[in-house]
Structure formats: C-alpha cells, structure tokens
Amino acid sequence: MTSSSPSSSQPAHLDPTTYPRTHTNPTQNIHLTLTYAPLDPTIYLNQTSSPAAGANVLFLGTTRDTFQGRAVSQLSYTAYPALTFKTLSAIAETAVATHQLLGVSIAHRLGIVPIGEASIAIAVSAGHRGAAWRAGEEVLEACKERAEIWKREEFVDGGMEWRANADRDAEGNLTK
C-alpha cells in the first residue's frame, strides 16, 4: 500500500488540485467554471463577447466585511461539481433561449474567499442592453436559488454558519 498525499485523502470534488473545472457549450457560447483561484472578470467578458453584441453585462458578487451587524472574516464555498454543472448548464441554456443571448459565462469560486474578493462572476452578451440586464439578473437569481453551492460564513468573533445560497433573497433577507 502506498502512502497518500493530503489531497488524495479527500474526495476529488473537495481537492483544490483537481480544479479549475470547466464546462463549455460552444453551440450556445456557454462557459461554466468552478475554481479555487481568484476570478478574473476579463476572461468571462471575453468568453461572451460577440461582434453582434450591443450589450455586455458583468456581475461580480464579493465578500463583504459585515453581515447582519457581525464582522465577517471570510467566506468559504463548497460544491459537488457534477450536479452543479448540470444545474448551471440548465440555467444558462434557459437564459440563452429566453433572452436570445449571444453568450453566457458563470464562474464560481470555491474554498476561502477573503473580504473584497469575488465569489461569483456572471457575464452575458446580447444584442441590446434590456435583454442583457434582465438576463444577467435572472441568471444570478437562478444560481442563488438552484445551484448546489454551499457557503460557510466565518465571523471575526469565531462563530460560523453554513448556508445554502437560496437561504437569502436579493436584499439579504432570510427566505426560510
């Protein structure tokens, strides 16, 4: 029996050395990424850009320093990629069909995300700004409601709470 390295003692979906993981649908210009590395918005805008696009919208969700009056030290995310990619693909495909998008990119960071850094990046490209704005928000809300990504809020006082993204609405209010 051989000795195992620290990363091989955990399931592959929790091993940062097995990332980034991507899924691409070139027919619909859909790009999905799960990564432990910091997110680079330029990559996601470039993935979705098109000469036919009159609008390119980018959303970055970042870690803030407080939550409901408690000082936050960092966030930590985990996911099960096979299921997450299936859900994100369905979300992106629906957005393309509904808004005639020219491209969609959804990237989510896993592991520790320090204050001020992005945990999610969504880029969409459309012929016109109305479709792009609506699609960007719909994709974000669908990701928060449906994607199998879990967040651990870690507080300066030492406390922590695990949350599903669907636990909060767009204004940060509890939904459950």
Backbone as ProteinMPNN parsed JSONL, in Angstrom:
{"seq_chain_A": "MTSSSPSSSQPAHLDPTTYPRTHTNPTQNIHLTLTYAPLDPTIYLNQTSSPAAGANVLFLGTTRDTFQGRAVSQLSYTAYPALTFKTLSAIAETAVATHQLLGVSIAHRLGIVPIGEASIAIAVSAGHRGAAWRAGEEVLEACKERAEIWKREEFVDGGMEWRANADRDAEGNLTK", "coords_chain_A": {"N_chain_A": [[0.851, -1.167, 0.0], [0.563, 2.206, -0.824], [1.632, 5.385, 0.46], [-0.604, 8.09, 1.0], [-1.022, 11.343, -0.386], [-1.888, 14.492, 1.196], [-3.965, 15.669, -0.336], [-5.055, 13.503, -1.681], [-6.441, 12.149, 0.209], [-8.946, 13.027, 0.499], [-12.23, 13.415, -0.989], [-12.29, 13.8, -4.556], [-13.793, 15.987, -5.464], [-13.464, 17.836, -3.457], [-10.857, 18.491, -3.484], [-8.586, 20.902, -4.092], [-6.538, 20.738, -6.008], [-7.624, 19.496, -8.185], [-8.855, 21.329, -9.726], [-8.956, 24.245, -11.907], [-12.303, 23.434, -12.883], [-14.165, 23.036, -15.802], [-16.923, 23.628, -18.021], [-18.107, 23.691, -21.248], [-20.297, 24.883, -23.734], [-20.111, 25.168, -26.892], [-21.875, 25.656, -29.016], [-23.922, 27.275, -28.0], [-22.418, 29.23, -26.894], [-21.735, 29.069, -24.134], [-20.132, 29.165, -21.032], [-18.828, 27.638, -18.234], [-17.45, 27.651, -14.993], [-15.8, 26.291, -12.208], [-13.715, 27.04, -9.579], [-10.814, 27.289, -7.459], [-9.22, 29.422, -7.568], [-8.658, 33.025, -7.647], [-11.198, 35.003, -9.243], [-11.25, 36.166, -12.61], [-12.525, 38.801, -14.127], [-12.169, 39.767, -16.765], [-11.663, 37.534, -18.335], [-14.19, 36.273, -18.403], [-15.849, 38.172, -19.616], [-14.563, 38.283, -22.097], [-15.082, 35.682, -22.985], [-17.773, 35.78, -23.593], [-18.122, 37.796, -25.418], [-19.12, 39.284, -28.528], [-19.231, 40.208, -31.976], [-21.781, 40.886, -32.702], [-22.971, 41.8, -30.452], [-24.551, 44.325, -28.653], [-24.558, 44.853, -26.068], [-22.873, 44.057, -23.113], [-22.857, 42.558, -20.086], [-21.642, 42.442, -16.791], [-21.561, 40.85, -13.695], [-20.298, 40.862, -10.437], [-20.143, 39.111, -7.507], [-19.193, 39.837, -4.296], [-17.254, 39.256, -1.284], [-18.354, 40.715, 1.63], [-17.555, 42.811, 4.515], [-19.17, 42.705, 6.767], [-22.068, 41.129, 8.154], [-25.352, 41.292, 8.826], [-24.769, 42.943, 11.065], [-22.632, 41.594, 12.216], [-19.137, 41.158, 12.27], [-17.411, 39.945, 9.523], [-15.001, 37.481, 8.766], [-14.229, 35.895, 6.611], [-15.484, 34.08, 3.736], [-16.392, 30.743, 2.855], [-16.675, 28.343, 0.336], [-18.281, 25.431, -1.016], [-18.923, 22.721, -3.288], [-20.622, 20.245, -5.296], [-19.36, 19.222, -8.109], [-20.364, 17.691, -10.429], [-23.176, 17.696, -10.214], [-23.586, 20.45, -9.847], [-22.65, 21.566, -12.293], [-24.531, 20.491, -14.045], [-26.879, 21.813, -13.205], [-26.119, 24.542, -13.535], [-25.705, 24.546, -16.304], [-28.327, 24.14, -17.26], [-29.528, 26.496, -16.321], [-28.075, 28.466, -17.773], [-28.652, 27.697, -20.439], [-31.428, 28.108, -20.522], [-31.487, 30.896, -20.151], [-30.192, 31.776, -22.504], [-32.053, 30.943, -24.455], [-34.388, 32.323, -23.635], [-33.68, 35.054, -23.675], [-32.357, 35.463, -26.057], [-29.547, 35.405, -25.99], [-26.109, 36.033, -26.772], [-24.004, 34.97, -25.54], [-23.017, 33.37, -22.466], [-21.46, 33.356, -19.351], [-20.636, 31.733, -16.418], [-19.021, 31.779, -13.449], [-17.806, 30.341, -10.503], [-16.255, 30.694, -7.423], [-14.56, 28.492, -5.232], [-13.752, 27.201, -1.951], [-11.851, 29.252, 0.326], [-12.848, 32.62, 0.343], [-11.662, 35.683, 0.568], [-12.439, 38.859, 2.195], [-13.677, 41.372, 0.069], [-13.017, 40.071, -2.278], [-14.144, 38.362, -5.258], [-16.76, 35.958, -5.367], [-18.531, 34.988, -7.188], [-18.961, 35.288, -10.681], [-20.737, 36.591, -13.318], [-21.269, 36.833, -16.68], [-22.921, 38.183, -19.429], [-23.992, 38.424, -22.824], [-25.661, 40.273, -25.271], [-27.811, 41.373, -27.979], [-28.997, 43.765, -27.338], [-29.24, 46.166, -24.597], [-31.398, 45.887, -22.733], [-32.201, 43.173, -22.759], [-29.781, 42.031, -21.962], [-29.35, 43.121, -19.345], [-31.64, 42.148, -17.966], [-31.293, 39.369, -18.314], [-28.808, 38.912, -17.042], [-29.427, 39.424, -14.331], [-31.464, 37.512, -13.919], [-30.052, 35.118, -14.351], [-28.217, 35.234, -12.225], [-30.006, 35.171, -9.978], [-31.219, 32.68, -10.399], [-28.994, 31.014, -10.123], [-28.416, 31.459, -7.404], [-30.735, 30.425, -6.25], [-30.867, 27.756, -7.15], [-28.399, 26.415, -7.725], [-26.098, 23.965, -6.625], [-24.312, 24.89, -4.456], [-22.628, 25.621, -1.544], [-22.279, 27.799, 1.242], [-20.096, 28.876, 3.787], [-20.26, 31.108, 6.3], [-17.872, 32.883, 7.983], [-17.091, 34.339, 11.013], [-15.564, 37.158, 12.68], [-15.748, 36.976, 15.432], [-15.388, 34.317, 15.881], [-17.497, 32.599, 15.432], [-19.482, 30.655, 13.1], [-21.515, 29.922, 10.215], [-23.205, 27.635, 8.164], [-24.683, 27.994, 4.986], [-27.165, 27.648, 2.481], [-27.227, 29.076, -0.75], [-29.803, 29.805, -1.465], [-30.996, 30.542, 0.872], [-31.208, 33.249, 1.315], [-32.668, 36.274, 0.0], [-32.479, 38.65, -2.793], [-32.059, 40.999, -1.426], [-30.819, 40.247, 0.865], [-32.372, 39.188, 2.842], [-33.723, 36.623, 4.981], [-35.083, 33.71, 3.493], [-36.196, 31.417, 4.362]], "CA_chain_A": [[0.0, 0.0, 0.0], [1.352, 3.427, -0.898], [1.113, 6.47, 1.307], [-1.369, 9.049, 0.208], [-0.77, 12.753, -0.11], [-3.048, 15.079, 1.856], [-5.069, 15.925, -1.252], [-5.703, 12.268, -2.123], [-7.21, 11.577, 1.306], [-10.293, 13.586, 0.466], [-12.872, 13.199, -2.291], [-11.741, 14.656, -5.614], [-14.531, 17.251, -5.6], [-13.014, 18.747, -2.406], [-9.415, 18.634, -3.65], [-8.31, 22.059, -4.944], [-5.619, 20.436, -7.105], [-8.381, 18.969, -9.323], [-9.53, 22.49, -10.301], [-10.346, 24.574, -12.199], [-13.131, 22.544, -13.7], [-14.953, 23.851, -16.72], [-17.864, 23.005, -18.945], [-18.375, 24.647, -22.328], [-21.243, 24.533, -24.791], [-19.731, 26.113, -27.939], [-23.023, 25.982, -29.858], [-24.651, 28.391, -27.397], [-21.414, 30.112, -26.296], [-21.895, 28.985, -22.686], [-18.886, 28.824, -20.36], [-19.047, 27.444, -16.806], [-16.184, 27.409, -14.305], [-15.666, 26.176, -10.758], [-12.288, 27.188, -9.35], [-10.335, 27.764, -6.167], [-8.397, 30.599, -7.847], [-9.413, 34.277, -7.784], [-11.914, 35.139, -10.51], [-10.748, 37.225, -13.488], [-13.681, 39.247, -14.914], [-11.824, 39.947, -18.174], [-11.829, 36.237, -19.001], [-15.612, 35.969, -18.595], [-16.334, 39.094, -20.643], [-14.009, 37.838, -23.386], [-15.76, 34.454, -23.405], [-19.14, 36.04, -24.066], [-18.185, 38.903, -26.367], [-19.503, 38.947, -29.897], [-19.392, 41.409, -32.801], [-23.218, 41.182, -32.809], [-23.462, 42.245, -29.142], [-24.61, 45.742, -28.325], [-24.504, 44.951, -24.612], [-22.15, 43.051, -22.345], [-23.098, 42.856, -18.675], [-20.851, 41.642, -15.87], [-21.871, 40.955, -12.281], [-19.37, 40.223, -9.513], [-20.587, 39.035, -6.12], [-17.979, 39.89, -3.489], [-17.359, 39.062, 0.163], [-18.365, 41.972, 2.383], [-16.919, 42.692, 5.827], [-20.155, 42.517, 7.837], [-23.339, 40.518, 7.788], [-26.324, 41.497, 9.899], [-24.124, 43.515, 12.236], [-21.488, 40.794, 12.686], [-17.935, 41.3, 11.455], [-17.083, 38.733, 8.761], [-13.575, 37.311, 8.499], [-14.121, 35.344, 5.258], [-16.481, 33.09, 3.342], [-15.834, 29.524, 2.29], [-17.682, 27.694, -0.501], [-18.062, 24.069, -1.477], [-19.912, 22.3, -4.283], [-20.448, 18.931, -5.908], [-19.299, 19.694, -9.491], [-21.211, 17.014, -11.429], [-24.527, 18.22, -10.057], [-23.544, 21.899, -10.047], [-22.557, 21.857, -13.728], [-25.83, 20.161, -14.66], [-27.794, 22.9, -12.874], [-25.661, 25.77, -14.187], [-25.971, 24.397, -17.742], [-29.758, 24.368, -17.477], [-29.768, 27.924, -16.106], [-27.516, 29.207, -18.903], [-29.413, 27.374, -21.653], [-32.717, 28.804, -20.42], [-31.24, 32.318, -20.37], [-29.91, 31.968, -23.929], [-33.302, 30.798, -25.19], [-35.354, 33.343, -23.23], [-33.23, 36.42, -23.974], [-31.575, 35.452, -27.289], [-28.196, 35.809, -25.633], [-25.014, 35.642, -27.644], [-23.041, 34.273, -24.7], [-23.199, 33.357, -21.013], [-20.361, 32.781, -18.582], [-20.884, 31.677, -14.98], [-17.848, 31.256, -12.746], [-17.961, 30.396, -9.05], [-15.054, 30.352, -6.674], [-14.727, 27.564, -4.12], [-12.751, 27.392, -0.916], [-11.901, 30.519, 1.066], [-12.932, 33.853, -0.439], [-11.451, 36.781, 1.508], [-13.222, 40.089, 2.058], [-13.36, 42.181, -1.106], [-12.788, 39.266, -3.479], [-15.363, 37.852, -5.887], [-17.096, 34.54, -5.253], [-19.265, 34.623, -8.397], [-18.904, 36.209, -11.817], [-21.686, 36.256, -14.375], [-21.183, 37.72, -17.832], [-23.863, 37.867, -20.503], [-23.858, 39.232, -24.03], [-26.917, 40.29, -26.031], [-27.898, 42.407, -28.994], [-29.452, 45.029, -26.746], [-28.997, 46.259, -23.158], [-32.52, 45.405, -21.927], [-32.094, 41.715, -22.641], [-28.571, 41.7, -21.194], [-29.589, 43.43, -17.927], [-32.61, 41.179, -17.418], [-30.695, 38.028, -18.298], [-27.775, 38.849, -16.006], [-30.061, 39.287, -13.012], [-32.155, 36.22, -13.85], [-29.045, 34.06, -14.196], [-27.734, 35.306, -10.848], [-31.035, 34.703, -9.047], [-31.378, 31.234, -10.596], [-27.82, 30.375, -9.495], [-28.584, 31.533, -5.948], [-31.864, 29.574, -5.857], [-30.834, 26.36, -7.579], [-27.092, 25.768, -7.86], [-25.669, 23.184, -5.462], [-23.113, 25.525, -3.92], [-22.917, 25.951, -0.148], [-21.406, 28.84, 1.773], [-19.885, 28.974, 5.228], [-19.903, 32.456, 6.742], [-16.975, 32.811, 9.128], [-17.136, 35.644, 11.661], [-14.405, 37.571, 13.461], [-15.925, 36.513, 16.818], [-15.135, 32.879, 15.939], [-18.669, 31.842, 15.003], [-19.643, 30.37, 11.665], [-22.8, 29.345, 9.83], [-23.339, 27.115, 6.803], [-25.909, 28.448, 4.349], [-27.4, 27.445, 1.051], [-27.443, 30.383, -1.354], [-31.24, 30.08, -1.525], [-31.476, 30.981, 2.186], [-31.339, 34.711, 1.319], [-33.128, 36.864, -1.255], [-31.571, 39.633, -3.39], [-31.816, 42.061, -0.45], [-30.139, 39.652, 2.007], [-33.344, 38.737, 3.841], [-33.948, 35.179, 5.055], [-36.225, 33.214, 2.717], [-36.718, 30.212, 5.001]], "C_chain_A": [[0.898, 1.232, 0.0], [0.757, 4.481, 0.012], [0.396, 7.482, 0.422], [-0.989, 10.458, 0.604], [-2.014, 13.336, 0.537], [-4.226, 15.286, 0.913], [-5.776, 14.643, -1.689], [-6.538, 11.628, -1.008], [-8.625, 12.142, 1.376], [-10.916, 13.325, -0.902], [-12.358, 14.207, -3.321], [-12.474, 15.988, -5.721], [-14.177, 18.264, -4.516], [-11.517, 19.049, -2.508], [-9.116, 19.794, -4.602], [-7.378, 21.774, -6.113], [-6.339, 19.85, -8.32], [-9.167, 20.075, -10.042], [-8.515, 23.376, -11.006], [-11.011, 23.479, -13.016], [-14.033, 23.423, -14.545], [-15.906, 22.983, -17.53], [-18.196, 24.077, -19.978], [-19.371, 24.05, -23.308], [-20.974, 25.525, -25.925], [-20.9, 26.52, -28.838], [-23.782, 27.187, -29.332], [-23.724, 29.401, -26.723], [-21.617, 30.224, -24.779], [-20.591, 28.473, -22.084], [-19.143, 28.769, -18.859], [-17.721, 27.067, -16.155], [-16.409, 27.287, -12.807], [-14.171, 26.174, -10.49], [-11.994, 27.611, -7.924], [-9.503, 29.041, -6.341], [-9.263, 31.864, -7.878], [-10.024, 34.387, -9.184], [-11.376, 36.332, -11.295], [-11.879, 37.67, -14.417], [-13.392, 39.395, -16.405], [-12.011, 38.648, -18.949], [-13.296, 36.008, -19.348], [-16.247, 36.908, -19.611], [-15.827, 38.685, -22.024], [-14.703, 36.58, -23.895], [-17.107, 34.745, -24.05], [-19.206, 37.112, -25.144], [-18.479, 38.403, -27.775], [-19.605, 40.245, -30.697], [-20.869, 41.819, -32.934], [-23.793, 41.74, -31.504], [-23.418, 43.761, -29.029], [-24.52, 45.95, -26.835], [-23.769, 43.757, -24.037], [-22.296, 43.447, -20.884], [-22.283, 41.888, -17.837], [-21.331, 41.91, -14.454], [-20.794, 40.225, -11.502], [-19.982, 40.264, -8.128], [-19.357, 38.913, -5.248], [-18.269, 39.673, -2.004], [-17.313, 40.42, 0.852], [-17.873, 41.726, 3.808], [-17.887, 42.555, 6.999], [-21.382, 41.817, 7.288], [-24.25, 40.6, 8.995], [-25.654, 41.943, 11.197], [-22.949, 42.737, 12.792], [-20.323, 40.967, 11.722], [-17.579, 39.948, 10.826], [-15.575, 38.664, 8.567], [-13.344, 36.793, 7.077], [-15.327, 34.457, 4.991], [-15.741, 31.883, 2.788], [-16.956, 28.804, 1.556], [-17.278, 26.266, -0.843], [-19.191, 23.704, -2.447], [-19.642, 20.846, -4.664], [-20.518, 19.151, -7.417], [-20.231, 19.011, -10.486], [-22.631, 17.557, -11.39], [-24.572, 19.72, -10.325], [-23.494, 22.245, -11.529], [-23.862, 21.544, -14.449], [-26.826, 21.301, -14.427], [-27.395, 24.194, -13.577], [-25.888, 25.719, -15.694], [-27.429, 24.688, -18.057], [-30.099, 25.849, -17.316], [-29.293, 28.73, -17.316], [-28.293, 28.948, -20.193], [-30.774, 28.062, -21.66], [-32.538, 30.291, -20.705], [-30.973, 32.619, -21.845], [-31.209, 31.93, -24.725], [-34.28, 31.94, -24.889], [-34.967, 34.734, -23.729], [-32.417, 36.529, -25.266], [-30.145, 35.943, -27.035], [-27.185, 35.294, -26.645], [-23.917, 34.916, -26.871], [-23.387, 34.398, -23.234], [-21.956, 32.727, -20.396], [-20.744, 32.864, -17.115], [-19.65, 31.037, -14.348], [-18.1, 31.397, -11.257], [-16.673, 29.934, -8.407], [-15.429, 29.428, -5.522], [-13.602, 27.799, -3.117], [-12.927, 28.742, -0.254], [-11.908, 31.696, 0.099], [-12.821, 35.019, 0.545], [-12.357, 37.991, 1.224], [-12.718, 40.875, 0.855], [-13.132, 41.395, -2.37], [-14.093, 38.656, -3.962], [-15.523, 36.35, -5.679], [-17.857, 34.063, -6.484], [-19.103, 35.718, -9.438], [-19.885, 35.7, -12.859], [-21.523, 37.293, -15.468], [-22.19, 37.241, -18.868], [-23.678, 38.865, -21.63], [-25.156, 39.125, -24.812], [-26.874, 41.418, -27.061], [-28.226, 43.765, -28.403], [-29.345, 44.981, -25.226], [-30.142, 45.707, -22.313], [-32.436, 43.907, -21.696], [-30.898, 41.33, -21.783], [-28.783, 41.968, -19.706], [-30.523, 42.408, -17.292], [-31.98, 39.799, -17.282], [-29.647, 37.902, -17.196], [-28.381, 38.657, -14.626], [-30.78, 37.952, -12.876], [-31.176, 35.07, -13.663], [-28.521, 34.058, -12.761], [-28.757, 34.741, -9.873], [-31.255, 33.198, -9.174], [-30.198, 30.474, -9.981], [-27.987, 30.339, -7.989], [-29.673, 30.566, -5.47], [-31.609, 28.095, -6.087], [-29.474, 25.68, -7.567], [-26.655, 25.137, -6.541], [-24.305, 23.676, -4.996], [-23.475, 25.993, -2.518], [-21.85, 26.883, 0.381], [-21.312, 28.726, 3.289], [-19.431, 30.407, 5.529], [-19.054, 32.304, 7.998], [-16.838, 34.214, 9.703], [-15.885, 35.895, 12.496], [-14.507, 37.062, 14.901], [-15.737, 35.004, 16.977], [-16.319, 32.02, 15.521], [-18.661, 31.594, 13.508], [-20.997, 29.74, 11.431], [-22.719, 28.864, 8.395], [-24.667, 27.594, 6.254], [-25.965, 27.941, 2.909], [-27.642, 28.831, 0.48], [-28.912, 30.774, -1.354], [-31.795, 30.565, -0.191], [-31.742, 32.476, 2.26], [-31.842, 35.204, -0.03], [-32.125, 37.92, -1.731], [-31.235, 40.783, -2.444], [-31.13, 41.54, 0.802], [-31.071, 39.166, 3.099], [-33.499, 37.223, 3.806], [-35.188, 34.793, 4.258], [-36.879, 32.01, 3.392], [-36.809, 30.409, 6.487]], "O_chain_A": [[1.879, 1.29, 0.74], [-0.439, 4.483, 0.301], [0.75, 7.692, -0.738], [-0.677, 10.738, 1.761], [-3.09, 12.745, 0.443], [-5.374, 15.099, 1.317], [-6.959, 14.675, -2.03], [-7.266, 10.667, -1.258], [-9.406, 11.752, 2.244], [-10.203, 13.044, -1.866], [-12.03, 15.342, -2.974], [-11.86, 17.009, -6.03], [-14.544, 19.433, -4.63], [-10.98, 19.793, -1.688], [-9.369, 19.68, -5.801], [-7.415, 22.489, -7.114], [-5.732, 19.718, -9.383], [-10.037, 19.791, -10.866], [-7.32, 23.271, -10.73], [-10.363, 22.716, -13.733], [-14.588, 24.416, -14.074], [-15.709, 21.778, -17.691], [-18.521, 25.214, -19.635], [-19.296, 22.873, -23.662], [-21.546, 26.615, -25.929], [-20.904, 27.632, -29.368], [-24.237, 28.027, -30.109], [-24.192, 30.324, -26.055], [-21.663, 31.32, -24.222], [-20.018, 27.489, -22.551], [-19.62, 29.741, -18.275], [-16.96, 26.265, -16.696], [-17.127, 28.09, -12.211], [-13.432, 25.399, -11.098], [-12.833, 28.222, -7.263], [-9.127, 29.67, -5.351], [-10.468, 31.781, -8.111], [-9.447, 33.927, -10.169], [-11.082, 37.38, -10.72], [-12.167, 36.986, -15.399], [-14.28, 39.171, -17.228], [-12.467, 38.664, -20.092], [-13.612, 35.594, -20.464], [-17.098, 36.483, -20.392], [-16.571, 38.735, -23.004], [-14.894, 36.423, -25.101], [-17.53, 34.028, -24.956], [-20.269, 37.315, -25.732], [-18.142, 37.281, -28.154], [-20.021, 41.271, -30.159], [-21.165, 42.973, -33.245], [-24.966, 42.112, -31.452], [-22.39, 44.392, -29.276], [-24.418, 47.085, -26.37], [-24.006, 42.611, -24.416], [-21.904, 44.545, -20.49], [-22.23, 40.689, -18.113], [-21.491, 43.064, -14.056], [-20.414, 39.107, -11.853], [-20.308, 41.34, -7.626], [-18.558, 37.993, -5.427], [-19.389, 39.883, -1.538], [-16.36, 41.181, 0.685], [-17.785, 40.583, 4.256], [-17.451, 42.309, 8.123], [-21.688, 41.909, 6.099], [-23.954, 40.047, 10.054], [-25.923, 41.409, 12.273], [-22.324, 43.18, 13.755], [-20.501, 40.928, 10.505], [-17.464, 38.94, 11.523], [-14.94, 39.667, 8.24], [-12.388, 37.193, 6.414], [-16.09, 34.127, 5.899], [-14.61, 31.992, 2.314], [-18.059, 28.666, 2.084], [-16.094, 25.942, -0.943], [-20.266, 24.303, -2.426], [-18.575, 20.299, -4.387], [-21.615, 19.258, -7.965], [-20.835, 19.691, -11.315], [-23.217, 17.846, -12.434], [-25.504, 20.205, -10.966], [-24.223, 23.129, -11.978], [-24.25, 22.264, -15.369], [-27.533, 21.707, -15.349], [-28.246, 24.87, -14.155], [-26.227, 26.734, -16.302], [-27.732, 25.401, -19.013], [-30.88, 26.392, -18.098], [-30.026, 29.577, -17.826], [-28.561, 29.878, -20.953], [-31.219, 28.545, -22.701], [-33.345, 30.886, -21.42], [-31.475, 33.61, -22.375], [-31.442, 32.789, -25.576], [-34.925, 32.459, -25.799], [-35.827, 35.503, -24.158], [-31.845, 37.583, -25.541], [-29.615, 36.778, -27.768], [-27.384, 34.261, -27.284], [-23.017, 34.321, -27.463], [-23.972, 35.391, -22.801], [-21.468, 31.697, -20.862], [-21.128, 33.925, -16.622], [-19.285, 29.906, -14.67], [-18.552, 32.444, -10.794], [-16.084, 28.924, -8.793], [-16.491, 29.573, -4.916], [-12.631, 28.501, -3.4], [-14.018, 29.313, -0.267], [-11.101, 31.771, -0.827], [-13.77, 35.312, 1.273], [-12.95, 38.109, 0.152], [-11.514, 41.026, 0.645], [-13.057, 41.984, -3.449], [-15.027, 38.458, -3.186], [-14.57, 35.58, -5.797], [-17.839, 32.874, -6.799], [-19.106, 36.908, -9.123], [-19.864, 34.527, -13.232], [-21.627, 38.493, -15.214], [-22.295, 36.046, -19.146], [-23.261, 40.002, -21.413], [-25.691, 38.032, -24.998], [-26.012, 42.295, -27.013], [-27.782, 44.796, -28.911], [-29.357, 43.904, -24.63], [-29.887, 45.111, -21.267], [-32.582, 43.433, -20.569], [-30.984, 40.411, -20.968], [-28.43, 41.126, -18.88], [-30.24, 41.87, -16.222], [-32.123, 39.143, -16.25], [-29.606, 36.892, -16.493], [-27.912, 37.831, -13.843], [-30.711, 37.322, -11.821], [-31.445, 34.146, -12.896], [-28.396, 32.998, -12.149], [-28.412, 33.917, -9.026], [-31.454, 32.514, -8.17], [-30.384, 29.412, -9.387], [-27.733, 29.313, -7.358], [-29.543, 29.959, -4.407], [-32.077, 27.259, -5.313], [-29.41, 24.461, -7.409], [-26.832, 25.724, -5.474], [-23.293, 22.987, -5.12], [-24.484, 26.668, -2.316], [-20.676, 26.78, 0.025], [-22.309, 28.509, 3.978], [-18.375, 30.853, 5.08], [-19.474, 31.666, 8.963], [-16.514, 35.161, 8.986], [-15.233, 34.958, 12.957], [-13.492, 36.752, 15.526], [-15.906, 34.468, 18.073], [-16.153, 30.824, 15.28], [-17.932, 32.239, 12.755], [-21.565, 29.106, 12.32], [-22.233, 29.574, 7.515], [-25.67, 27.604, 6.968], [-24.946, 27.826, 2.227], [-28.21, 29.683, 1.163], [-29.234, 31.958, -1.253], [-32.958, 30.964, -0.126], [-32.431, 32.932, 3.172], [-31.502, 34.645, -1.072], [-31.052, 38.07, -1.147], [-30.232, 41.469, -2.64], [-30.877, 42.317, 1.723], [-30.615, 38.773, 4.172], [-33.418, 36.607, 2.743], [-36.218, 35.462, 4.335], [-37.992, 31.626, 3.034], [-37.228, 29.501, 7.206]]}, "name": "protein", "num_of_chains": 1, "seq": "MTSSSPSSSQPAHLDPTTYPRTHTNPTQNIHLTLTYAPLDPTIYLNQTSSPAAGANVLFLGTTRDTFQGRAVSQLSYTAYPALTFKTLSAIAETAVATHQLLGVSIAHRLGIVPIGEASIAIAVSAGHRGAAWRAGEEVLEACKERAEIWKREEFVDGGMEWRANADRDAEGNLTK"}
